[in-house]
Every structure is written in structure tokens, then in C-alpha cells.
Amino acid sequence: MATLDLNSISKSFGTAKVLHDISLAIEDKEFVVFVGPSGCGKSTLLRIIAGLEEATEGKILIGGNDVSDAHPVDRGISMVFQSYALYPHLSVYENIAFPLRVQKMEKGELDQRVKRAAEILQLTDKLDLKPGQLSGGQRQRVAIGRSIVRNPKVFLFDEPLSNLDAALRGDMRVELSQLHRDLDATMVYVTHDQVEAMTMADRIVVLNGGRVEQFGTPMELYHHPATKFVAGFIGQPNMNFIPSTVIDTANGLSVELKGGHKMVLPVDTTTVSKGDIVEVGVRPEDVTIGTTGVEVEVRVLERLGGASISYGSIGGDTRFCASLPGDVRVKEGGSVTLEIKPEDCHVFDANGYVLRRQAAPELVA
Ligand SMILES: Nc1ncnc2c1ncn2[C@@H]1O[C@H](COP(=O)(O)OP(=O)(O)OP(=O)(O)O)[C@@H](O)[C@H]1O
């Protein structure tokens, strides 16, 4: 297995530049997920790594070797697509064996590899069936098996679970995480689903408009989003953003939130001045019902059992979602006061960049 380095990758289709100077160092055996909205360039970036698309600028290194000009089959990668691309007339065994037949691998070695892959993917009792006799999840496992037998240095996955229903997607997420541990392989996985990214990745690359917004572990992105885009994209339900006015910058950032609630937030104030408009981000799970805080009108209350999700707004037009206790006594059409702790707030400037948190006093030397 191997490291994967992207050095200043850019890509244009005609005059349209879709990837802008992307550099990433992916470690050996790491599971990295590219996530972002439709059209952000994640599939194009994956296809460039695979050699199915040529970068306009930049270099790709696998295991330290420059493969930018190498043919896809010579890169030591294997790609699993959203459409399983199985041969309907071939058995599961022959579908998995296909790339090895193309390589003209010796029969004993081929048989051993196919059976080992089938064992890992729990397909041993399905080897004689045809793809048409399998469920969607089993078909996707066959497609993954076809990747495994090639012993690639890097596995590439392009939205492999999008064709499956929600329950099966959940099961396959667990299976893929397990597969990653079993194979100890470098994996790059593309999805638009932030839940897949959060649950499977060692590190996540958030792409937006062909640029890397942030590259970090799931919890780094959740707790320390660098931009409003990342803050809004990672976490379910989405973070709330409250328009706020800076009222003072001495001893922390004093703000007046929409609706009139005032707070002092422990963030760096060097880039903002009194009178500036900022946005205070707070996650639905970080609020509690209290006596002082933001006044929220509740439009809909979804009772999930263990939690109740309230959908409403501050002042009629600033959307505010809160995750409250399952048996909370709140009426749809009523209002509720929600307490927000300063340490749970994220503050974004007019350009959507986060104001860094001040170091906790005990961390200051
Ligand atoms: N062959 C092509 N010719 C021209 N433009 C292309 C081509 N392939 C992709 N693009 C454009 O490049 C941009 C990025 O596309 P890409 O498929 O990489 O996005 P994505 O993030 O994978 O989106 P999705 O989740 O919808 O698949 C889009 O604006 C797309 O229209």
C-alpha cells in the first residue's frame, strides 16, 4: 500500500476551470473522503488520480513515484464505480476473477485470490450465482471484490453506495469501514453525503467550487470548521447561523444577536471592528431550554423518541433548528427561549471565514 500526493492539481474543460491548485498529502493506509455539493469537482479529482482524466497542471505521486503520465492500469489503483459495472452473463466468481483473467494470471493464484476476496466480502456461498440473482448490496460487494483481487496500492470509490436504499447504505458503511481495517489499504472515497464522510473517514477533504475548503479529521471539521461553508456542510441537522452586530472588541467579542440577545464570545477580534456584521454559528445539539438566550418561534416539532427536533426561526426569517429532549413540552406555533454557551459558538466574518477561538487560559504559557 502507499501514500498518495496531489501537487498543485488544476483542471480546465475548455475555458471553464473546475479544479484550482489542489495539493493534498494522503498517508499510507488512510481512508480519505472527498465530500462536497454536486459539481464541486470531486469526481473529476478522483478520475484524475485514476488516470481517466488528465490534469491541466500538477502532479500525482503514488508511493512517492510520479504517475502523472502513467496509463491507468500501470498506476496501481483500482476504482469502484456507482454503477456496479458487472457482467450479467458471468457468475460472481468470474466477475471477481475478470481483471485477473485479463492479466492471464496462473489458475491456482487466481482461484486463491477470488476465494480470499469472497471470504472477506461474505460472498463465498454466492460465487456460482449471476449478478441478477443478487441484492443491490451484494452486487456492490462483487464490484469491490473485483477491486480487491488486483491488490491495488490505492482503492478509489466513486459514490459506491448511492444506488442503495438508506438502510442498506448504513450497513454498507459499516462493512466498508471494516474492509478498510481488514485490508489495511489506502482508500479515497467520493460522496456528496456528509454522514458517509463523517462515519467512514480518517480525514475528510471538503471541496467547494473546485477548491479545498478544509482537510481534517471528522471531529476537527465538526468542532473547528474553518469556514461557514464547512460549518454548514458537516453535522446533522445543519448548524444555525444568526446575523449579529459587533458591539465591542475589548476582552473578547461582544455581539448583539438578531432578536436582541447579547453575548461575549471568546474569539480573536483583530479582524473585526465595532459595528461590523458577523454570523454566530450554533449547532442544534448545543442549545438547551433556558430563561435567557435567543427567542425562537417553533414552526414544527418532530418527535423522534429520544430527541425532538424543533424547526423554527428568530424574528420570522432566520432559520433556527434545535435538538431538544424527546419529551420536551414545546408547542408548535409557540415560542421558546434557548440558552447558548459562548464556548459552543462559532463566529464567521463577512467573507465566511471563522474568527479563531482564543486559547483557553490554562493552555497559555
Ligand atoms: N467532460 C467534461 N466536460 C466539461 N465539463 C465537465 C466534464 N466533466 C465535468 N465537468 C464539469 O466539471 C465540474 C465538476 O464536475 P464533477 O463531476 O467533478 O463534480 P462532482 O462534485 O463529482 O459532482 P456530482 O456529485 O454531481 O457528481 C462541473 O461543473 C461539471 O459540469
The ligand as an ORCA input file, in Angstrom:
! r2SCAN-3c Opt
* xyz 0 1
  N     -16.083     16.078    -19.501
  C     -16.458     17.271    -19.056
  N     -16.569     18.330    -19.888
  C     -16.929     19.552    -19.436
  N     -17.200     19.839    -18.135
  C     -17.108     18.831    -17.262
  C     -16.745     17.497    -17.666
  N     -16.731     16.720    -16.547
  C     -17.085     17.509    -15.519
  N     -17.300     18.775    -15.938
  C     -17.673     19.919    -15.087
  O     -16.740     19.974    -14.014
  C     -17.390     20.362    -12.810
  C     -17.111     19.309    -11.743
  O     -17.771     18.094    -12.093
  P     -17.660     16.771    -11.207
  O     -18.413     15.696    -11.909
  O     -16.239     16.531    -10.873
  O     -18.437     17.237     -9.900
  P     -18.911     16.385     -8.674
  O     -18.524     17.166     -7.472
  O     -18.395     14.998     -8.768
  O     -20.478     16.422     -8.852
  P     -21.595     15.251     -8.689
  O     -21.699     14.961     -7.232
  O     -22.820     15.902     -9.250
  O     -21.112     14.079     -9.492
  C     -18.861     20.518    -13.132
  O     -19.125     21.883    -13.325
  C     -19.019     19.743    -14.415
  O     -20.052     20.273    -15.207
*
